[in-house]
């Protein structure tokens, strides 16, 4: 297959290949690069490649609500039904005669902000339209917000249509082209934001960019696969133990199944199995039953986080999966399992030379996530449970999670989301001298 592409289209092709590869390896976890090449060849042979008609794809019309359009940009935007029924529906019903300058301004603040968001999605032109009659010939009137548009930037056309001109100022950001900025921003707004994404950005913004935004595939390392197998085995153990006692033989069977689901090499498979059996079986011996307490196992929590500044307004889904959350007294205790040896409290808190505070940040993030995600109860305590046993015991460190720390996490998340949205890190590098992601960014910027 031969394609003649500009740089923006080449990026689209790259994304399509990554997406297709992700789907492929999800189905065939032991697949090789040769297997994937054969898969693409088969798709092309049957005329169903994932890379068809990129120009056609990019030229499609996107139909969406104003709320869904936040943070996105398009050359031409058409805003329909700009009527009093749509844009003044939340204002006071008694205010039947709405006169610009005299109508209660506070009643229209939300509608005015919403219309502003819609208009500023346009890079070149915004066209606003309305009809003088609706369904069943019901009379309607244009929103009085249209009268607030400056004549400098708008004009009325025949047929009572307003056309905005150049509502957006599109200043360049470093050397990044506007079409690339728009593309990355669209990808960002599609993604959920987790504590892993947060820690990756704080470690190196380019690590977040390649791992969490562009979703570059990463080689599955032994420890990561071992951690996944242990977490899955613990999930199944917790689900079973709520119903009945789990025997050691039953648990061993579960561990075998979960380890074999991972893509360990023939050499690493017996080593991984031995470690997983050691860790998870030791946890079973140290496990305290839930009793009457409500337990949430591998609880996925998501909520919509709105970021507002004087210039920007957008929404991002904050998400996370909490290994174990148990109601204790008047609050909730969250627990996160680590397939490593016990750390000191100072290491967890980031008070040593070799630590960065990412572990305590994770616990505070879970408090922020749980309490904003509509779950019952305040998260009062958080624990890191270390699965590498010491003399047969599973050790943990527990922390009181303060409301002030939750507030600090919220501000940190907002600050990071703004930096990603604006790509303000584009010309930055992290402090690490030989950072592979910073080096990759230099090559990446040369080719876009």
N, C-alpha and C positions, 0 to 999 in steps of 0.2 A: 504494500500500500504506500503510495507516494502522496505526500501532502505538502502544499506550499502555504506556509503559515507566517503571519506576523508574530511578534513577540507575545502579544496578548493572547492570541489564539494558541500559541505553543504552550502557554501556561494552562489553558483550558484542557489541551490534550494531556498534559502531565497530570492534571487533577483527575481526568477521566480514567487514565491508566491506574492511578493510585486507588481510586474507588473500585475499579474492576478487580484489582489485585486483592483488595481487602475482602471483597465478597468471595473471591476464589479461595483464599487461604482459610476463610472461616468455614467453608464447606470441606476443604481438603487440607487439614492442618499439617500433613507431612509432605505437602507438595513442594517441588523444587522449581527453580527458575525455568528449567527446560519444560516442566509441566505447564507453567503459565504461558510460555511462548507457544506451546502447542494449542493451548486453550484459545489464545488470541487468533491463531491461524485458522482454527476451526470456525470461529465466529466470522472471520473475514470470508472464508470459503462459502459460508451460507448467507453472506450479505447481511449479517446482523452485528457488525462491530459496534462497540460502545462509543466510537469516535466520529460518528457520521454527522455531516451537515452542521459543523460548528457555527458557521455564519448564520445559518437558518435558525439554530437554537438561540443564538444571542439576539436575533432580531424579533423574537416573539414578544407579544404584548403581555405584561404582567398585570393581572387584576387582583387587587388587594384592598383591605381596609386601610384607613389612615394610620391606625395604631400599628398595623403590621409593616407599614412602610418606613417606620422610624429608623433612621440611620442609613437608609438606602438612597441612592441618587440615580436619576435617569435624565437623558437629554430632553425628553418631552414628557410632561405629566398632564393628565386630564382629570380634573376634579369635577365630578358630576353632582347634580342635585344640591347645589349650594343655596338652599332655601331656608326660610324661617322654620319650617317644620323639622328640618334636620339639624340646623345649627343653633336655633334658639329654643330647642325643646326643653332644655333644663332651666331656662330662666323662669321668673315668676309668672304664673298664669294670669295674675291680675294685671300685669303690664301688657295690655292688649295693643296699645299704640306705642310702638317702639321708634323713638326718634333719636338719630345719632347725636351723641353729646348729652342727651337728657336721660336716656335709659340707664337703669342701674348698672354701672360698669362691672361690679363684682359678679353679677349674674352671668356676664358674658366672658369672663376671664378664661374659663376652661375652653369655651368654644373658639375664642380668639386664638388661644395657644394651639388648638388642634388644627385650625385653618392655616396657621403659620407653619406648622410642621408639614402639612400637605404641600403648600406652595414651595417651601424650601427643599423639597425633594428634587426639584427641577434644576438641571444644569444650564439649560438654554431657554426653554419656554414652558410656562404653565398656563393651561387653558382652563378657565372656570366656567361652568355652565349651569343653567337652571331652566326649568319649565314653568310656565305660568298656570298650568293645570296638571293635576296628577291623575291617579286612578279614579275612575268613575267621574271624570271631569271636575274633581275637587279643586277649588282655587288655591293657588299657592303664591308666595311672594319671595323675591330674592332676599337672602340674608342681608341684614343691615351692615354686616361686617364688610360687605363688598364696597360700601361707601367709604370705608377707611383706607382702601388701597390708594396709595399716592398716584396722582396723575403722571408723575415723573416716570413711573415704572409700569403703568398699565394704560390701556385704552379700551373704550367700549366699541365693539364692532356691531355691525348690523345684525339684528336678531338677538340683541341683549346678551352678547357673549363678551366676557372679559378675557384678555390674553396678557399674561404676565411676561415681562421681558427681563432676562438676565437677573433673576432674583438672587442667584447665588454668586458670591465672589469666590472664584476657584483659584486661590493662590497655590503655588507649588510647594511641596514639602520636600526639602532637600532635592534629590534627583529623582524622586519617585513620580512617575506619570500619573495623571488623574485617573485614567482607566484602570491602572493597577491598584491604586488606592481604593477605588470603588469596589474592585473585585475582591480585595482582601477584606474590606469592611463587610461586604455581603457574606463572605465565608465566616467571619467572626460572629455576625449576628445569627447565623444558622447554628452555631456551636453552643453547647452548654458549657458552663464554667465550673470546674471542680477544684478541690483543694490541690490536686496534682497539677492542674494548669496554673494555679496561683504560685505554688512552690517552684515550678519550672520557670515561670517568668521572673521570680525574685532571684533564682539561681542565675539565669541568663535570659534576657528577653528573646534572644534568637532561638534558645532551646524551646521556649513556648511556641515561637513562630513556626518552627519546622515540625515539632512533635504534635502540638495541639491544634494549630491553625491549618497548616498544610497537610497534616497527618502523614508525614513521611514514615514509611514502615521502619521498624526498629528490629534488630536481631534479638530474638527471645533468648535471654541469658538463663543459665541454670538456676540461679537464685530466684529470679522472677517467676519461672515456671514452677519451681518448688513452692514458692509462696502461694501461687494460684491454686495448686493442688491441695495444699494444707487448708486454705480458706474454704474451698469447696467441701472438703471433708468435714470441717468444723460446722459448716452451714447445715449439712445433712445430719450430722450428729445432734445439733441443737434442735432441729425440727423433730427428729425421732425421739429424743429424750423427753420432750414435752408430753409424748403419748405413752411411752413405756421405757423401761430400763434398756439401755443399749449394751449388749454383751461385747466383750473384747473381740470375739471372732467376727461379729457383725461389723464392728468398726474397722477391723483389718480389711474386710472385703470392700468396704466403702473407700478406704485409703488406696487399695490396689486399683480400683476403678478410676479414681480421680488422677492418680499419678500416670496411669496409662493413657489418659485423655490428652496429656501434654506431649509436646514433640521432643521428648528426650532422645538422645542418640542411644544406640545399643550399649555403648560403654557407660553412659551416665544413668540409664534407667535403673539398674540395681542400686546404685548409690542414692539416687533420689528416693527410691522406695524405702530404703533403710532409714533415711533421715525422717521422712514423713511418718513412718510407723513410730519412730522414737518420739517425735514431737507430739503428734496427735494422741497417741495412746497415753503419754504422760499427762496430757491435758485432761483426758478422761479420768485418770486416777485422782487428779486434784480438783475436779469439777464439783461445784456446790449446786445442788438442784435449785430450780427457779422457785419451787414451792407455789404459793398463791400469787406471786408477783407476775405482772404482765411483762412478757419479754418480746422484743422486736428483733427478728433475726434477719441479717442482711437487708436492713430496711433502706429502701431507696427513697430519698426525699428530694423534691424539686420545687422551686418557687421562682416567680418572675421578679427580678430585681430591676427597678427603674433608676437610671442615672440621669440626674438633671443638673445642668449648669445654666448660666445665662445664655450660652451659645449652643449647647448640645442637649439632646434629649433622646434616649434610646433605652431599650429593654433587653436584658440578657437572662436566660434561664440559669439559675444557680442550682447545681445538682451534686449529689454525693450518695454513697452507699455506706451505711454505718454497720460494721460487723455485728455488733450486739448492743442493744439498748435495753436496760432493765429498770422498771419502776422501783424506786427505793424511797419509802416514806413519802415526803411531799414533793419529791423531784424525780429526775431521771438520771441514770448513770450510764454513760456511753463507754464502750470498750472497743479498742482497736488491737488486732492481733499482728504481731511482728515475728517473722521467722528469723530471729537473730538472738544473740546473747543479750542479757539484761544490760541496759544502759544506766548510767548514774543520773540522778535528778539534774545535776548541772549540765550534763550533755543534752538531756531532753530540753532544758530551758535555754540552750544556746549560750551557756556561760563558759564554755571551754574553747580553746583555740580551734579545735577540729569540728565544732558543731555550729549550726546556723539558726537554731530555734525552730526548724521546720516541724519537729514532732509536737511541740506544745502548740504551735500554730494550727496543726491539724486538729487537735482536740478542741481548741477554741473555735475553729471553723465549723466543727460539727455542732457546737452549741448555737452558733449563728444560723446554721442550716436548719436545725431542728425547730428552733423557736420561730423562725420566719416561715417555715414550711407547713404551718398549720397543725403541727403535732401537739398533743396534750402534754402539759407539764413543762417546767423549766429544767434545763440540763444543769445540774448542780455539781456533778463530778465527772471526771474523765480519766480513763485508765489506759495505759499501754501494757498489753499482756505479751510477754516474751516467751516464745514457744520452744526455744532451746533450753531443755531442762538442766538444772544444776542439782546434782545428787538426787535426781528423780523428781524434783519440785519445779513447778512452773511459777515464775516470779513476775511481779508486775509493779508498776509505779502509778499511784493515783494522785490526782490533782483536783483541788477545788477550782471550779471555773467561774470566774467573777463576771458580773454584768459589764464592768468597765472593759474587760478584755474582749467581750463580744462586740462592744462599740468600736474598739480599735480595729478588730478584724473587718467590720463593716466599712470603716473609712479606708482601710488598706485595699479591700476589694474594689471599692469605688474608684480609688486612685489608679489602680492597675488597669481596670476596665477602660478608663478614659485614655490611658497611654496606648492601649492596644487599639482602641477605636480611632484615635488620631494618628496612630503610627509614629508617635513622637520619639520612639526609640530607634528610628530608622538609621540614624547616623551614629548610634552608640555602640560600645562594646562593653562586655562585662569585665570585671577586674582580673579574671583568670588569664594568664599569659598565653597559654596554648589551647584555648577553648575551641573545640572542634566546631561548635555551632557558630561562633563568631567568624571563624575561617570560612565556613560554608557560606555565611552571609555575604562575604566579599565576592565569591564566585557567583553567587545567586544574583547580586545587584548588577554585575557586569553583563548578565545575560537576559535582563528584562527590559 
